[in-house]
Amino acid sequence: MAISFEAFFWSLTQQESGGNYGAVGVWVGGDRAYGRYQVMGANIPSWTRQYYGRSLTPQQFLNNREAQDAVARGKLKSYVNKYGYRGAAAAWYSGNPSLHMSTRPQPGGPSIKGYVDSIMNRATQYKGGGGGSSGGYSGGGYTPDAPVKVKLSREELAEQYGLTSALINSSKELKNLFNQAVSGSWSAAKFQAKLKNSKWWKTQSSTLRKYLTTKFTDPATHAQNWNNAQYKVNQLAVQVGLGNQINSKGKSSKLLYDAIYKSLALGWSDARIKDWLGARATTHGGVMWGEAGEAFDKMHEIAYLNGMRYSQDWYKKNAQSIVSGKTTVENLEAQIRKAAAARFSAFSEQILAGQNAIDLAAPYIKTVSQLLELPETDVDLFDKHVYGAMNGSKAGANYPLWQFENDVRNDPRWRKTNNARESLMTVARQVAKDFGLAF
């Protein structure tokens, strides 16, 4: 039986959302689908520009029925003209029109053939009417003119802009900027432009700036980076005993999401991620949420930046004490700094005054990184050379950097570096020259 475009269009609508303009899909690979026709967020800016006349953010798209109809009609008509109805349905579902007979299971949904067959079979039940806001079929239980109740939360909007709620709340300037973006329904591009002109942006690490820029300007690369990090960090979670943190639909747990963000946006090394995950591994499932989780993370960060390690029970106990009002993060920070000042006594005044030991150790960290040819993010206060320089009898003013460099060169790893080979060649050429064997 031949079908019309309106029948096809209505059937796809029912397949995707049952006609719900407020539908929001689950996160898959760092993106999700929006609206009545379940358009992926990464496609919304360019597709709305092409078929609606101006570029919209996913939130704006979700709140604009006219834009949803215009995009779906325009894109699907172009697909139908190129590939026919089955190919158009396959292209909408998978991006590949030639896979309309594929029976391979898809993440979180039917096979492509199952999806296409469902649309084609349902299209024969179409009883006339428009395929836009009216639907043309009395079944399905959805009233197209009902108010859209599904809205993105502030957390989801923050993710759309490439941020986390914790990061937003860490800066008054950033929080105010985010509030302006939410109230004004700014596009990601506008938010990025405003962000780059802020004082906050100019004081952040190059890693975070690169992460945000890539998310805004190259979503495909961002998604690929996220998928790669998701796999790698999940393996670390498994290693420390947390188990698999990715569900059957490919969505990360809250814990894994935070770890991936720290890896990509904050530049945390695998060693630091593993240390952070490991500290959570035995806290009754490895997770502390809400205020307790925030306190846990804050204490863990202060301890790490000052070369201190505590048991998971210590973190858990004190996080619970903070939430119950028995102590404060400030009291615990003072306790950690006091211990760090005693450990690195040559720098005690600076540490007690609020400087982090890892910042005071920056010259040593940089030297180890350069001489042993290691990424700087992989060298911290627990490195034996850095720890010795900060803690030993020669620490501080009694340990000149040139002597520290000579001590690092005694590390067997140095002999395997390009630095060592070049140094030895220089010495060899000088000896030969001294004996008149080279010029």
CORDAHU-V364265 format. One record per backbone hydrogen bond with DSSP energy under -1.0 kcal/mol. CO is the residue of the C=O (numbers start at 1). NH is the residue of the N-H. If there is no record, write none. Layout:
((CO & NH) (CO & NH))
This chain:
((4 & 8) (5 & 9) (6 & 10) (7 & 11) (8 & 12) (9 & 13) (10 & 14) (11 & 15) (12 & 16) (13 & 17) (13 & 18) (13 & 19) (20 & 23) (23 & 35) (28 & 31) (31 & 28) (32 & 41) (33 & 25) (34 & 39) (39 & 34) (40 & 43) (43 & 47) (44 & 48) (45 & 49) (46 & 50) (47 & 51) (48 & 52) (57 & 61) (58 & 62) (59 & 63) (61 & 64) (64 & 68) (65 & 69) (66 & 70) (67 & 71) (68 & 72) (69 & 73) (70 & 74) (71 & 75) (72 & 76) (73 & 77) (74 & 78) (75 & 79) (76 & 80) (77 & 81) (78 & 82) (79 & 83) (80 & 84) (84 & 88) (85 & 89) (86 & 90) (87 & 91) (88 & 92) (89 & 93) (90 & 94) (91 & 95) (96 & 99) (99 & 102) (102 & 113) (106 & 109) (111 & 115) (112 & 116) (113 & 117) (114 & 118) (115 & 119) (116 & 120) (117 & 121) (118 & 122) (119 & 123) (122 & 125) (123 & 126) (136 & 127) (143 & 146) (153 & 157) (154 & 158) (155 & 159) (156 & 160) (157 & 161) (158 & 163) (159 & 162) (164 & 168) (165 & 169) (168 & 171) (171 & 175) (172 & 176) (173 & 177) (174 & 178) (175 & 179) (176 & 180) (177 & 181) (178 & 182) (179 & 183) (180 & 184) (181 & 186) (187 & 191) (188 & 192) (189 & 193) (190 & 194) (191 & 195) (192 & 196) (195 & 198) (198 & 202) (201 & 204) (205 & 209) (206 & 210) (207 & 211) (208 & 212) (209 & 213) (210 & 214) (211 & 215) (212 & 216) (213 & 217) (214 & 218) (218 & 222) (219 & 223) (220 & 224) (221 & 225) (222 & 226) (223 & 227) (224 & 228) (225 & 229) (226 & 230) (227 & 231) (228 & 232) (229 & 233) (230 & 234) (231 & 235) (232 & 236) (233 & 237) (234 & 238) (235 & 239) (236 & 240) (237 & 242) (238 & 241) (245 & 253) (247 & 250) (251 & 247) (253 & 257) (254 & 258) (255 & 259) (256 & 260) (257 & 261) (258 & 262) (259 & 263) (260 & 264) (261 & 265) (261 & 266) (262 & 268) (269 & 273) (270 & 274) (271 & 275) (272 & 276) (273 & 277) (274 & 278) (275 & 279) (277 & 280) (280 & 283) (282 & 284) (289 & 293) (290 & 294) (291 & 295) (292 & 296) (293 & 297) (294 & 298) (295 & 299) (296 & 300) (297 & 301) (298 & 302) (299 & 303) (300 & 304) (301 & 305) (303 & 308) (304 & 307) (305 & 358) (311 & 315) (312 & 316) (313 & 317) (314 & 318) (315 & 319) (316 & 320) (317 & 321) (318 & 322) (319 & 323) (320 & 324) (321 & 326) (321 & 327) (322 & 325) (328 & 332) (329 & 333) (330 & 334) (331 & 335) (332 & 336) (333 & 337) (334 & 338) (335 & 339) (336 & 340) (337 & 341) (338 & 342) (339 & 343) (340 & 344) (344 & 347) (345 & 348) (347 & 351) (348 & 352) (349 & 353) (350 & 355) (351 & 354) (356 & 360) (357 & 361) (359 & 362) (361 & 365) (362 & 366) (363 & 367) (364 & 368) (365 & 369) (366 & 370) (367 & 371) (368 & 372) (369 & 374) (375 & 378) (376 & 379) (380 & 383) (383 & 387) (384 & 388) (385 & 389) (386 & 390) (387 & 391) (388 & 392) (392 & 395) (395 & 398) (396 & 399) (400 & 404) (401 & 405) (402 & 406) (403 & 407) (404 & 408) (405 & 409) (407 & 410) (408 & 411) (411 & 414) (413 & 416) (414 & 417) (417 & 421) (418 & 422) (419 & 423) (420 & 424) (421 & 425) (422 & 426) (423 & 427) (424 & 428) (425 & 429) (426 & 430) (427 & 431) (428 & 432) (429 & 433) (430 & 434) (431 & 435) (432 & 437) (433 & 436))
